[in-house]
Amino acid sequence: MAHETHKPLYSPTEFSGFEGMNRIVGAMYDDPVSAYAQAPNVKWGMRAEPMVRCSDGGVRRFPPAEDSSQNYRNQVNQGLIYDVPAEYVTRHIGGIKLSGDGRHAGFEVNGHAVSPVQIGDAFKGYPMPNGRVLVPQPGFRDCTSACELMMLLDQGHLDLGNARTYQPTSQPGRRREMSDIMDSLQYETGRTPVLVAHRMNYKKGLLGTAHPSRKQAWRDLGKKIEEMGPCILSKGSHVVMLDNVRESSGKMHLTIREPFHGTSLEFRDTGKFFANLSGTGNDVHVEAIFLKPPGR
């Protein structure tokens, strides 16, 4: 197991490629001089993990850019939120956080730093007290690979004790379709994944109540999580792990592991969970991949 916890943050002014990206408060950086034969004493932004002040004022980790695409720069400059705005969060479980002095960042659970475990060559996993493992995506397009790893860990097809030797079926740096994930999971596990689709309506009904079809959809996904375990949930161009659906006082609460920012949290159901990455958030089509445990 690796022993690194909090990494130092470097000023964004030290990086080539971060010019004009004013929401970056600092960046974690593993100097890759030998690997990339880059010029000494030059830090390249595309290989750093920036901590970005997002549109709700919170600071979140962004994965390395992999390239200097305008899409990535635009998302940083917008402070795009991949999990959910802070006002809807009801419980923080774990995540990559900025230290109080703003000089370091690391993965924390209940205020305690957690060391990562290496998974293959490109990924790291952070154990959490609930038995889950959070795998942040190592690059801008790696959400599907990170979620596939989390599902394999959840289902016992991959163990952190021997994860360093894991060789993924797909190379990092490529976002895949849901069908690609299902094919890969079947290859890895020998079991046929289950795809569930729902249409979520986030327009308010009478007296501001939630549209009944949306509650029914979340209840269905929650029941299937109880039967088969957490699922890979699509939200437009991104995927997350949906770990739990809880209903309280007529409101739905969702628990996710989100690989882009590296966060695990519970929040009140809101169309803003989908808005940035899936259009308006009023009428949303979601798909979820489940993997039946053995014997079911």
N, C-alpha and C positions, 0 to 999 in steps of 0.2 A: 504494500500500500504506500502511496505517495504521502509525504509529510508536509507538503505545502498547504497553507491555509490562506492567509491574506497575502495578496500580491501588492507591491508598491504601484502607485499611480504616477504616471509621468504627465507633465503638462502637455496639452494638445499642441502648443507652439513648438514642441520638439519634433513633431512628426511631419514628414513630407506627405502631402495629400489631404491633410486636415484643414487646409487654409479655407477660411470662410464658413467653417462648420462650428458656429458659436455655441451650440447647445452641448458640445462635448466638454465635460468638466475635468476629464483626465482619462488616461487609457492604461490598461494592463498590457504588458509587452514582454514576450520571450524573444530575446535577441537571436534572430535566425541567420547570422552572418555566414556561418559555415555551411548551412543548408542551402542558402540561396545565392551565395557568392556575391552579396550586395556590398556596396561601398561601406567601409568602416565608418562608425559614428553617425550613420544616417538611420533614423527610425522611419519605417514606412507604415503609414496609417492603415493600408489595406491588410496588414498582418497583425494589427493590434485589436484588442477588445475595448472599445470606447465605453465609458460610462456617460450616458446621455441624459440631460434634463428634459424629460418628456412634457407633453402638452398639458398634463395635470400638475406639473411642478415636481413630480417625483423623479428620482434619478434611477435609471435602469441600465443594465448591461446590454450592449448590442454585440452580436458576433462579428468577427473579422469580415471584411468586405469581399475578399477573394479577388476582386478586381475594383477598378475605380469607376464603376457604373454610375450614371446620373441618378438612376433609381435609388441606389443606396444613399447617395448624398442627399437626395430629396427627403428620404425617410428620416435621416438624422436631423436635417434642418427643420422638419415638421415636428420632431419629437414624437414620432408615431408610436402608439401603444399597442403591443401585441397581446398582452393579457387583458387587463380591464382598468378603467380609470379608478383612482384610489377611493373615490366616494362610494363605490359599490363593494369594496372589499370588506368582508366581515371577519376574516381570520387569515393571518399570514402564517404559513406552515414552515417555509424555508425559501431561501433564494440568495442570489448574488447581491450583496449589499455594499454600499459605500460606508466606510468607517466614519465615526463621529468627527474625526479631525480632517476628513476628506483626503487623507494621504494614502489610504489603502482600500482595497475591495476584496471581498471573499464570500464564500458560501457560508451562510449562517442558518442555524435552526434554533429558535428560541434564544437568540443572542449568543449562541455558542458556535465557534468556528468548526467547520467540518472539512476534513481532508478528502481530496478526491481519490478515486481508484481508476487507474488507466484501463481503458477498454479498447483493445486493438491498438492501432497506431494513432488514430485521430480523435478518439472520444474519451471523455472522462465521466464517471458517475459519482454522484454524491448520495450516500446512504442517509435515509431519514428515519425517525423513530417509528413511523407507522409501517415499516417494512418495505416501503417503496424506495425507489432510487430515482433521482432526478438526473437526466442526461442533457446538459445544455448542447445546443447544436454548435459545432466548431466553426461553421461558416454560414454565410448568408442564405444559402439554399439547402441547408442540411436538416430541415425540420422533420422531414419524413423518415430519414435514417435514424435520427435521435429518438423519435417516438417508437419506431420499430424495435430499437434496442430496449427501450423501457418496457415494451410489451413482452419481449423475450425474457427479461429479468423478472417481471411480474409473474410470469407463468412457469418459471423455473427451467426454461430452456437455456438460460445463460446464468452463470454464477459469478459473483464478483471475485471469488477465490481464484478463478482461472480466466478472468475476463481479459487479461493482458494479451493472451494468445488468440483472441477472437479475430476472425477475418470476415468482414462483412461481405454480403453478396453484391452490394453496389458500392461504388466509390463515392467518397464525399464530394460535395460541390455540385450536386444535381438534384433538383426537386423532382420528385416522382408523382405520378397520378395514384389515386387510391387503388386502382387495379394492379399497378406495379407493386405496391406494398403488399397486397394480398398474395400475389404470386411469390414474392420473396418470403413471406411468412410461411406459406405452404411448403416451400423448399426447405426452410430452416427447421420446421417442426413436424412435417409430415401430416399436418391436420389442415382441413379446409376452413379458412376464415369465413366469418359471417358478415355480410354487409347490410346495414340497416339505414334507410333513408327517411327523412322527415322534412316537411315544410313548416318553418317557424314564422308565425305572423306576429310582428311586434307593434302593430297598430293598436291603440287603446280601444277597448270596448266601452260599454255603457258604464258611466260613473268612474271611468279611468281604470277599470279592471282589466286584467290580462286576458288576451284572446284565449278561449278555452282549448283550442287545438294545440296551442303552444304548451300548456300544462300537460296535456295528454302525451305530447311527444316527449317531454322531459321525464314524465313518469314511466313511459315505456323504456327509455334509455336507462333510467335508474333501476328498473326491474331487471333488465338484461345485465347490468353491471353486477347485481347481486348474484345472478346465475353464472356469469362467465368471467367476471373480473373487469378491470378498467378497459376502456376502448380508445382507439385512435379517432379523434373527432375532427372533421374538416370545418374550417371557417374561412371560406373563400380560398385564397391562395396560400393558406397556412394550415397546419395541423397541430393539435395539442393532445395530451392525454386527459380524458375525462375520467376522474377517479370516483366521483360520488355525486348523486343528486339527492338533495334533502328538501323536504317540504315543511315549512313552518309558518303557522298563522296565514295560510293561503298563499305564501310566497315561495318560489323555488330558489334554492341555493345550490350552486355548482362548485365542485372542487376540481381544480385542474393542476397538471404539471405542464408548464409552458416552456419549451426549449429555447426560444429566441432570447428572452430576457434571463432565463434560468430561474424561474420562480415557481413556487407551489403555494396556492392560496385558494380560499373559498370566497365566493362573492354572490351577491343578489343577482338573479337573472335580469339581464338588460340587453336591449338591442345594441348598446354601445360595445358589447363584447364582439359583435360582428361588424360594426359600422365602418371602421377604417379599412378593413381588408375584404369586405364583402358587400360593397355598395352602400345603400342607405341604412341597412339594418332593420328596415320595416318588414320585408318579406324575404326570408332567408331559407335556402335549401341546404340542409346539412346531411352529411353521410358519416356513419360511424362503423369502424371495423372492430369486430369482436373475434376472440379466439376461444373456442370451447375447451375447457379443461379436459384432460383425459377421462374417459368413462362417461361423458355426457353427450 
